[in-house]
Amino acid sequence: MKPYLKPVFCFLLIAALTFQLAGCVGTPTAPTGPNAPGTPTEPNAPANPGKTETGVVDLMSGIKPASAGTGERPSPEAAAAATDFSLRLFRAAKETDQNTLLSPASVLAALAMTANGAKGDTLTQMEQTLGLSRDELNVFFRSWLNALAGDGTLKQANSVWFTADSRFTVNGDFLQTNADFYGADVYRAPFDQETLKAINDWVKARTDGMIPEILDKIPPEAVMYLVNALAFDAKWAAPYSAYSVSEGEFTLENGEKRTVDLMYSEEREYLENELATGFVKPYEGGKYAFAALLPKEGVSLEALLDGLDGAALQSLLQNRGNETVYAALPKFETQFDTELSPVLQDLGMELAFDGDRADFSGLGTSAGGNIAISRVIHKTFISVAEQGTRAGAATVVEMTPEAAFIEDPKQVRLDRPFVYLLIDTESCLPLFIGAMLDPEP
């Protein structure tokens, strides 16, 4: 008989963003339903949870989470702390030779769910790294997501998948807390090839196919997966017309030139500090916006990112100037995937990945040994184009490229590497952060 390997649990952090296609549609292969705590072997578990032929058991059937609370916005202090984690994570994960795109909101949500199972020094390190206490994280996400809910533009889905192996027992309170604050679906599954397909199908359905596969295998030692999927679907408030797009040059950091399609527009919100200039371009409804920061001449992307912390970025975005900006934005599409375990350990979360010292006893117990995080997998996708969505149509103020740049108004021409963000315009929290090094890699 094979020895039972040391159990681990893995995160799947999926952030799929598109400005061109619909956000999250389709029917997932895995069963769906209301939220449910526990398992048939846990206290307060449903008597007859839904089960499919694949062996995946939906423990949410007939169970609802506690009251979702109010739609109050996160406090300025919480927003600054979350933004600061976003920047620290991005700086640590940024690649120097390729486009980088992260969804800090997705990473933070999955880690916050996991913190509900951490104890002792493991929890302390997670709280210090994330910048908020466990209780603050739970309240933060419930208030933020409730405040953003309603228009279908931003869709977030959370799920917890744990093994049906009898040697692993999940803590029902852990599941209930994540159902209450994060609306998490909970599944028990045999962790075989059918489970692999079910998890990938769950992710694919909730990202409208933009992330078709997140897992290539389920290792025998895995006992739990925590999955967060984030999708965005919006039209520009003022879409670009065919007349406002023309070929232009994009200069890479090494001086090499690329021919790209530049989209020209007149914007009304200007950004500037000692390191960068930029603009904010809103989406329809005004709830979300695309923000771009172009390093000033002689300032590198690294220097720009190093010069920002959460409070500074929040101040820059909250105090954007009401000035005319003639802007040029390249059309681009990029995807990015990374394994964030080394990054998170470097940021201070060492114990969570230590198979001998991690304390996730609040999550559950295993007869096979101690539980620790194994992998943190993160995949993202973005497409920026004229209309924002495939079927987008709106009245626009057309501008020709030749008329776009004159002396008096502010000018921001994104024709060299820049930083961009997708933000919630009220709290200015970054849903996504990217560094565009090459629009045509």
N, C-alpha and C positions, 0 to 999 in steps of 0.2 A: 504493500500500500504506500502511496506517495505521502511523505510527511506534509502536514498542513502548514503552508507557508505563512509567514508573518502577514497579518491582514493590513491592508492599507485602504484609504478611501481617496478618490480622485475628484477633482472639480472639472466640469466642462463649462467654460466661460465663453459663451457664444454671443458675439455682437454683430448683427447683420444690419447694415444701413444702406438704404438706397434713396436716391432723389429721383429715380426714373421709373421704378416699378412699384406696385402695391406692396405694403409692408408685410403683413402676416395673414395669409389666407390658406384655406385647404383643411383637410381632415386628417388628424394625426392617426398613425397606425396604432400607437399605444392608446389604451382606453383613457378617456377623460371624464371629468365630473367635478362635483364640488370637492372641497378640501376635507381631508380626514386625518385625524391623529392616530397613531398607534398601529398595531397589527393584531391579528387574532391571538397572538401570544403576549400582547402587551395589555395593560389595564385600559379600560374604556375603548377597546377596539370594536369596530363593527362586527356583527355576528356573521354576515354573509357578504364580504367585500366582492366587488366585481372581478371576475377572472376570465381570461381569454384562453384560446387554444394554445397560445404561445407560452402559457404559464405565468404571464405578467398579471399580477393582482393589483387592481386599482383600489386603494384603501380610502379614497375620498368619497366613494359612493354613499350618498345619503348623509354625509357629514358636512357641516358648515363651520368655518372659522368663527372666532369671536368677533365682536363688532370691530369694523375697520377704523373706527375713530372719525375724527373730523378731517376736513380738507385744508387745515392750516398749513402754511408754508414752513419749511425748515427755518430755524433761527439763523440769523446772520453768522453767528459763531459756528454753528454746525455746517453751514454752507462753506465757510472759509476753510474749515478743517477737511471737509470732503474734497474741496478743490485743491488743497495742499497735497493730500494723498495722491490725487490725480496727476499732479505735476511731478511728484517724486517718483511715482510708478513709471510715468512716461520717460523721464530723464534716464532712469535705470534701464528701461527696456528698449530705448531707441536704437535702431540700427544705423550705422554710419554709412553703409553702402547701398541702402535700399529704402524705399518708402515705408514708413512706419504708421500704423493705425491701431489705436487701442480704444476700447470702451471702458474707461475707468468706472462708470456706473455699473456695468456688468460685473467687472472684477470685484468691486466693493460689495455688491449685493450677494454674490456667492460666498465671499469670505465672511460677510456679516452673518449669513445663515449658518456657516460653519462655527463661528464664534459662539453660537448658542449651545454647542456641545463641548466647548473647551472649558478647562478649569485650571486653577493654580497659575504657575508661571507661564504656561502655554497661553492662557487667556490674556495675561498681562502683556506678553509680547505682542499678541495680535492687536490688542487695544492700542498699544503704543505705536505700532506700525500704521494702523488704520486712522489713528488720530482721534478716535471717539470711543467711549466705553461701549460695552455690549448693549446696555439698555438704551444709550443714546443712539446707537446704530439702528436698533429696532424701531424706535420712535421716528427717527429721521426718515427711514425708508417708507414707513407707513404713511407719514404725513406728506412726503414728497410725491410718492406714486399716486396717492389719492388726489392730491392737488392737480396732478397732470392728467388724470383719467378723464374720459368722457368724449373726446373728439376722435378717437381712433388713430391719431397721428403717431403716437408713441405706444408701442405694445411691448410689454415685458411679461415673460413667463418664467416661473421657477418650478423646479421639480426635484424630488429626492428619490433616488432609486437605491434600494438596498437588497442584499442577497437573501435568498430563501434558505440558505444553508442554516441548519438548526444550531450550529455552533456560534452564530452571531445573533445577538439580541439587541434590537434598537430600543432606545428610550422613548416611550410614548410622549413624554413632556417635550422632548426635543422636537418631535414631529409637530406637536400641537402649536408650539411657539412659532415655528416657521410657517405653519398654515395661517396663524393669526396675523402675523406681521408682514408676510411676504406672499400670501396666497398660494403657497407651494402645493403642487400635486405630489402625491406620495404613492410609490409603487413598490411592491415586493416582487422579485423576479429571480429565476434560476441562474442568471448570469451566464447564459450560454449564447450560441449564435443567434437565436431568436431574440434574446434580450438586446444583443448588440444592434440588431436591425431595429428593434423597437425604440431604443434611445436615439439612434440616428434619424429615424422617421419622425420622432417627436421634435427633434431639433429642426429638421428640414421643413416640417409643416409650419413651425412658428417663426421661421425666417423666410418664408415664401420661396424656399428652394435655394436661397443664396448661400447657405451653408449646408450642402447636401450630405456631408458626412463629417462627424467630429471624432469618432472613435474608429480605429482600425482593428482593435481586438480588446477583449476583456481578460486581463491576466488572472490566473487562478487565485491570487492572493487578494484581489480586490473585494471589498465588502460593501462599499457605498459610493455613489456618485451624486454630487450636487450640481445641478445644471441651471444656468441662467441664460435665457435667450432674449435679446433686445432687438427690436426692429423699428424702423422709422420710415414713414411714408408721407411725404408732403409735397405740395406744389410751391414754387416760388410765389411770393405775393406779386412780383412783377417779373414774369418769365422773359427770357431773351427771345428776340425774333431772329429770323434768318439773316436780317440786315445788320444785326449787331454782333455777328460772329465772323471772324476772318482769321486767316493764318498769321502767325507771328512767331517770334523766336523766344525760346526759354533757355536761359544760360545755366548750365549745371555748375556745381561747386568747383569742378575742375576746369571750368572755362569752356567745355564742350557745348555746342549749340544744338537745340532740338527745334524742329518745326512743329508747332502745336496750334490747335484752334483756340483763339482767345475770345472770350465773351465779354463784351463791353456794356457797361451800365452806368447809370447815375444813381448813387445811393445817398442816403440822408443821415447816416450815423458813422462818425469818424472816430478812429482810435489812434492815440499817439502817447508814447512815453519816451524816455531818453534812449530806448533801445530799438523801437519799432514804430511803424505806422501801419494802419489797417482800416478795415471797415466792417460793418455788420450788415448783412443782407437778410431780411426777414422772409419767412415762409408765410403762406396764406393763413390768415387768422392772427398772426403776430405772436403766437405762443412760443414759437421756436425760431432760431435764426442760425445762419452760417456766419462765423466770425473768422477773419483772416488777419494774420500778423506778419508783416514783411520786415525782416531786420533792416535797420538803416545801413547805409553804405559803410563798410568796414566792420560791421557787427556780424558774427557768425550765428547760425542757428543755435549752436551749443551755448554761446554767450547769452543769447536771448532767453533760452530756457533756464539757464543758471541764474539769471537775474530776476526771475519770477518766483514768488511763493504764492500760496493760496490767497492771502490777503491782498497782495499786489495785483494779481490777475482779477480777483473779484472787483477791486477798485477800478481797474481799467475798463472792465466790461460794464459795470454799473454806472460809470460816469462818462459814457461815450458822448462825444460832442454832436450837437445838432447842426451839422455842416454838410454842404454838398460835396460829394466825393465822386470824381470820375474814376471808375474802377475797371480793371481788366482781370478776368479770372480764367485760367485755362480749363478746358474740358478735361476731365480725367476720370479714370476708373482704376481702383487698386484693391487688392486683397492682401491680407497679412495673417500669418499664423505664427504662434510662438508658444513655448513652454516656459511658464513664469516662475517655476519653483526656485531657480537660482536667484532671480531678481528679488523675490519676496524674502528669501533668506538674507540676502545682502541688505535689505531694508530693515532687518531686525527680527523676522519671524523664523528663527532657527529651530526652536523647540518643536514647532508644529510638524516639521519634516523629520524629526529624529525618532526612529522606530523604537528606541529604548526609553526615551525620556518624555515624549509627547503625552499630554494628558487630555484625552477626549472622552473621559469617562461619563460626561454628561450626554454624550451622543449615543453610547451603547457599550456593550461588552462583547468580547469574543474569547472563546475557549482556545483559539489558536494563537493568542498573544496580544501584544499592545497594538493599539490603533494609531496610525499616523497618516499624514497627507503624503501621497505618492507623487501626483502630477497635477499641475495647474495648466490646462490647455486652453488657449485663447485664440479664436479665429474671428476675423472681421472682414467686411466688404463695404465699399462705398462707390457710388457712381454719381458724378456731378455733371449735369448737362443742361441744355437750354430751358426745358420746360419744368424740370423738377420731377415730373412723373410722365409715364408714357402717354397718358391721355390728357395731360395738363393743357389748358388753354385759358388765356386771360388777356384783357386789354393791357398793352404795354406802351411805354414811352420809348419809341425807337430811336436809337442813336447809331450813327455810322462810326466805325473805328476812326476815320480821319478826323471827325469832329469831336472826338471824345476828350482830348487833352488840350486844354488851354491854360493860361497862366493863373487866373485868379482862384478857381476852386481847388480843393485838395485833390491830389492824384495818387492813386495806389495801383500800380501795375505789377501784378504777380507774375513776373516773367523771369524769376529766379527763385531758389528754394525758399519756402515759407511754411509757417505753422498755421493750422486751421482747426477750428472747433465747431461742434454742433452743440448749441446751448439752449437751455430753457431760459427765456428772456426775462422772467421775473426774478428767479434766484440766481441766474447766470451760472448754474452748475453745468459742467461739461459732460454731455452724454458720450461724446467721442472727441479724441484729440489725435491729430495727424501731423506728420511732417512730410511735405511733398518735396522730394528731391528731384524727381524726374517724372513728368506726366506721361512720357512715352517710353517706359523701360523696355 
